[in-house]
Amino acid sequence: MKDNIHPKYVPALITCACGAVYDTRSTHGDFSVDVCAACHPFYTGRMKLVDTQGRIERFRRKYGTKSEPTA
């Protein structure tokens, strides 16, 4: 391989919104993700509504559906 043309491949911590932490390697270093294999509906078999940037509220306002009551 040629010298000095490949990016650095450093250890990285990947942190999910659910709290899961993965220790791996990456060219970008540490970063966080919204959904991982521990909480993704496809892998867990449970349906989970993921709200990204208020899309659900915007949909409810547009089509007039009421939001769920909070206790």
Secondary structure, DSSP 8 states (H G I E B T S, - for coil): --TT-S---EEEEEEETTS-EEEEEESS-SEEES--TTT-HHHH--------TTHHHHHHHHHT-------
